[in-house]
Amino acid sequence: MIIEFNVENFLSFQAPTRLSMVAAKSFKEHKDSHLAKSGSSLDLLKSAIVYGNNASGKSNLLRALGFMKQTVLNSFRDALLDEGQRKFPLEKFALSTQSAQEASLFELTFVHEGTRYRYGFELDYDKVAAEWLFHTTSKEVYLFKRDHQKLEINKSAFKEGLGREEDLKENVLFLSMLATLGKETASKVVAWFKRLNFVNGMHDFGHKLYTIEKLKADMEFSQWVAQFLKFLEIANLSTVEEDGPDLESLRAKQKVEKVLQLLESIHTLQSQQPKRDKIITFHRQFDQNKVLVDTVAFQFDQQESEGTKKLLYLLGPWYDTLRNGKVLVVDELDSRLHSHLTRYLLDFFHLHNSNNAQLICAVHDVSLLNKQTFRRDQIWFVEKDQFGASELYSLAEFKTDKVRNQSAFDKNYMSGNYGAIPNLQFDETLTRNLHGKRQAQQV
């Protein structure tokens, strides 16, 4: 489980920025449903929801988490593929000349298999400027600390790091190198990063195939999805092998030699690819007396609504996260979904989460911003300052004269009490540029 994430000098986050999943001890709401025991002395939140204006930095916060994961998993491999010339695909804060000269920082504190770890690094485009790993049993102890190519290794607590100092390249994370070599503690930490699931709520490309494969291979998941979708009047669903284009009939109709050659090439490539599956849904069919007589098969991607498609494809990572106690990060969770459906998903995550799974998501739907759905310490806001830098802050940070447990969070937010909303104004310039000066004066 995530305890805390820190990022600095990445995308729109210039200053040190902290997202905490530690529950506020003074808050009493939803203690039985929204908190999880981490195996340490801390009560951790099962979810965090992030609000903010468009282009405020909500997605950038989640991208920072994703960047850290990919760097941990791929650092050693990518350096080998690029013959040691690999550069990190960093996007530093671009609106300050100072930031271009400084490293970017990423740090995660988390609990894995009962042990608390704090791991982080600082990167420049072509090298690791710093790296560190701590663990906590009774107290926090460093396992290794790195300053560029200088390594300090705890000889009693991290013997697996000894003797590998000379093998380290400046553009490779020490943790990633040790995990690739099969070292025990490093492998555990990297294994935790693999348990971070990421979903982009605007499109389904990344997780669609996962969900389809899981429907095909996992009967329990398939039955769970069928129950979940009953309220959409879907009687059942199944997966079938996807048909390719009918190239034989196309050949028969086509007389141009170059086109025939192209079709032949397509057919050859297609025969070499593994067969893909698609989803078929079944809807009940009734006669003139409203008596059920049959079911009708729908081509899922062609005949179902965009919201139905998003929901079904999202259920794969949702199920995997809850079943296996992982962390799910979702950008634009509420896009294409009705407010009640989004809230149902969130309530389900809180109430049926027995394996300490966590959810971090960015949304716009203000109807979710209420005390029935979230605790105050689960609600976060992002807004940009006058210099274009994103700032992250929690509703829990507001004084009680502004935020009480009984406050109407959504109304206060829309009234601007918490910031992080658009400041839109209509002026004469907009009208003039649209209609011309003379018509603007008439308006």
N, C-alpha and C positions, 0 to 999 in steps of 0.2 A: 504494500500500500504506500502511496505517496504521502509523505509528511509535509514536504516543502519543495518548491521549485524556484530557483533564482536564475535570472538572465540579465545581461547588461551589454549594451552596445550591439544590438542585433535588430535588424529591420527598424521599426519605429520606436524601439525601446532603447533610449540612450542611457538613462540613469539606472542604477541597481533596482531591480523590480522583483518582488516576492509574491508568489501565490502560495498561501498556507492552507493545508487541509486539516489543521488542528482545530478541534472544536473548542469554542469559548466556554470555560467552566461555569461562568455566571449565567449562561443561557439555558433555560429549562425546557424549551419547546422541542418536541419531536425526539426526545432522548432515546426512546425505545426503538424508533424506526429509522432514524437518519444518522445514527452514530454506529461505529464499528470498533471493536476491541482489536488493537493492532498487535497485541503480543508484548507491547511495552506499556509504560505507565500512561501513555497518551490515548485519549479518545479521538479518533479520526472521523472526519466527515465522509459519508458515502458519495457525496456529489458536490460539485461547485458549478454555478451557472454564471456566465459572464455577459453583461449588457454593455451597450455603447453605441454611439453614432456610427453610421457608415464611415469606413476609412479611419476609425479611431484607433485600431490596433487589436481588436478581438482575435481576428484570424492570425495575426502575427504572433500573439502569445502562444497559440496552439502550434503554429509552425515552428516556434523556438523549441518546444518539447519534441516535435518530430525531428528537427534537425539534430538535436542531441542524441536521440535514439539512433538515427542513421549513421552518425559519426562513430558512435560506440561500436555498432555492428559491422561497419564497413571500413574502418580506418586501416586496419592491417591489410585486408584484401585489396583495397583500391591502390594502396602504395605499391603492392607487388605488380598489379596490372599495369600501372603507369611507370614501371621500372624506376621507382623511387622519385619520380618528378611530380607526384600528385600534389595539387593545391586544394585546400578546403573551399567548398562553394559558399563562402561566407557572404552575407549581405549586412555589412555594418550600417550603423545609423549614418545616413547620407547627408543630413542637414547641418553638420558641424565639421569644421576642418580638423578639430581636435580628435574627434572620434575615429577618423581615418588613420590616425597614428597609433591608436590604442588597440589592445586585444579585445576580443569578445569573450564574455564569461558565461558558462552554463554550469549549474549545480543542482543535483537532486538528492534529497534526503528521503529515504524510504525504508520500509520494513520488508524483509524477505526471509522466509523460513525461520521466523522468530528473532532474527538479528537485525539491528538497525545499522544502516550504512549511510555514509555521506560521501558522495563521489562528485567530482567536478573537474573542469579544465578551462583553461584560457587559450584561445586560438588566435593566431594571425593567419593570413592567407596561405602561407607556405610552411608554417611550423606550429608546434605546440609550445606555447610560452610558459604554461604551468599546468600541473595535474596533481590530484590528490585523492586519496581513498582513506576514509576512517570507518571504524566500526565501533559499536557500543554494545557491551555486555552489561557490566556494572557501571562503567564509565567510558567515555569516548576515548579511543586510542587510535593514533595514526598507523596505517599499514604501510603507506608510502607517500612521499611528497616529492614533487618534481619541480625544478626551476630550470626551464629550457632543457639542456641535456644533463643537468646535474640531478641525480637521484639520491634520496635519503630513504632507506628501507628499514623497517622495523625488523631487526634480526631475529627476535623471538616470536613475534606475532605474524610475520609474513615471510617465512623462509622461502616460499615459492618464487619470490621476486629476486632472490640472491643469485648472482652469477649470470644474469641476463642484461646487465647494464650496458655492456659493450655492443649488444645486438640491437639496441634501440635507435631508430631513425628519428630525426627531428620532426617529421611529418606523420608520425604514427603514435597513437595513444599506447602507453605502457600497458594499460588494462586490456586493450584489444589484443595486443601481442601475446600477453600471458594466457588469455582465454583461448586463442588459436592454438597455443602449445598445450592446451588441456589442463592448465593449472587450476586447482580446486576452487579457491576463493574467487579468483577472477572469472572463472566460468560461471559461478553462481550469480555474480553481479550482472554479467552479460545476459544470462538467462532471464533475469528479472526484466531487463530492457526489452527482451523479446515478447514479454507479456503486456506490452503497451500496444493497444489496438487503436488505429486511427481511421476515421471515417469523414469524408467530405460530404456534407448534407446537400450540396448543390447538384451533385451527380453521383451515379452509382457504380462507376467503372471499377473502382478499387475493390469493392466488397461484393459485387454482383456474382462473380464466378464462385467466390467462396460459399455464398449462401446456396447457390444452385448445386454445387458439389455436395454440400452438407445435407441438403434435402434428399439427394440421391443415395447417400451413403449411411445416413443416420436416421433410423426409423423413429426414435424417440423425438428427435428434433422435428421431423416431418409431422408427427402427430401433434406436437406442441404448436407448431405454426398453423395447422389446420384449425385447432381450437381458437387460436388467437384471431384468426381472420373471419370467424363465423359472423361477427357483427357487420362485416362488409358484404354479407349475403353470398359468400363464396362457400359452396357446399363441400368442395374438396379440391385438391390440387395434386399434380404429379409432374415428373420430369420425363421428357422424351428426347431422343436424339434429334438434333437440329438438321433439317434438310438444307443442302446447298442449292445453288441455282441449277436449273435443268439445262445443262450444257448441250445435251444431245439435241433437244428441240431447237436451241439457239443456233446450233450448227446447221440444222436442216433449213432454217430460214435465212441464213447469212451466206452470201455469195462472194464477198470480198475476201481475198486471200489473206491479207494482213490481219483482218479481224478474226479469221479462222485460226490463224497462228496464235493470236493473243488468247483466244478461247482455249486452245490446246494447252498453252502455258498455264492458264488459270486452273485447268483441270488437273494438270500434273502437280502443281503446288497444293491444290486442295486435297489430293489423294495422300499427300505426305503429312498433312496436319492431323492431329488427333481430333476425333469427333467431339463436338461440343453438344451440351444439352440445353434445352430450353424448358420453360415452365408452361404447363397447361392448367388453367383453372376451370372449375365446373360450377355452373349456376343452375339453380332449379328452374324447370319449365312447367308451366301450368296450362290446363285447357281452359275453355270458355267459362267453365264453372269454378275456376280458381282451384281446381284439384291438381295436385302434383302428379305429373305423368312421366317426367324424364329429367335428365340433366343435359345441359348444352355446354360443349367445350369452347373455351375462349383462348385465343393466342394471347398469352399474358402481356408481352411487350407491345402488341399492336392494339389490343382491345380493352385493357384495363386503364384506369385513370393514372395520372402521374403520381398522385398521392398514394394510391394502392401499391404501385411499383416501388416507391421509395420505402414504404413501410415494410414490405416483404423482404426486400434486399437488406434492410437495416436489421431485421430480426436475426440474421446469421451472427454478426458480431455481438449483438445484444445478448443472445443466448450463450455464446461462447464466453463472454465476459462474466455473466452471472454464474454460469455453471462452474467455471474454473477459477473464479476469484481474481480476474485480471483488471486492468485499468483501460477504460474506453474513453477516447477523446473524440468529440464530434463537433465539427464546425457547422453552423447553420442547421442545428437539429430541427428547428421548427419549419424550415422551408418545405412547401408542398403538403404540409400536414395541418389538419384542423386543430384548433387550440385544445379541444377536449381530448383528442387523440394524443397530442404531445404530452398533455398532463397525465393521461393514463399511463403512458410509457414511463414517465418519471415516477409516478406513484408505484408502479409495478417494481421499478428498480429499487426503490426505498424499502418496500414492504416484503419483497420476496428475494432478499439479498442475504443469504446465510453464509456466504463464502468470502466476505470482506471485499467484494468488488467495488470499484470506484468509477464514477462518471464525471468528466469535465467537459462542459459544452458551452458553446457561444450561441446566443439566440437574439431575436428581436421582439418576440411575442410578449407584450407587457402583461397579458392576462395571466401569465405564469408567475408574475412577480407578486406573490401573496404569501401570507403566513401559514396558509393551509398546505402549501406545496414545499416551501423552503424555510429553513432557519435563517436568521439574519447573517450568521457567519458563513453561509453557503453562497450568498449573493455578492457578486463582484461587478465593478464598473471600470470601464476604460474610457479615457478621454485624452485629447491632445492639448498640450499647452500652446502658447503663442509662437513657440519655436518649432512646432511640428513633432514634438516628442510625446510618446504615449505615457500615460500615468495610470497605474492600476491601484485600485483601492476597494475595500470591502464595506458593505453596509454596516458591519459590526464596528467599524471605526468611528461612526457618527455618535455624538453624545446623545444621551437618553432624552434630552429636551427636543431633539429632532426625530429620533427613531425609537419607538417603543414597540414591544411585542404586539400591541393592538393597533399599531399604525397601519394605514392603507398604503402599502408599499407602492402599488402601481400608480395611484393618484399622486402621491408625493413625487414619484419619479417623473411622471408626465408634467408635473408643475415645475420641474426644474430644481427641486429641493436637494437632489443628490448629484446634479450635474450629469455629464455623459449623454446629453441629448442634442439634437441638431438645433442650431440657432438660425432659423430661416426668416428672411425678411423679403417682402416684395417692395420694389422701389420703381421709380419712373424709368430708370435705365433699362430694366427688363422689358417694359412695355414699349419703349422707344426702339429697342433693338428688334423687337418682334414685329411691330406695326408701322414704324416710322415716326418721326418727330411730330407731324401734324396730328395724326390720330392719337398719339399719346397725350397731346394737349387737350383733345376733345374728351378723352377718358377722364 
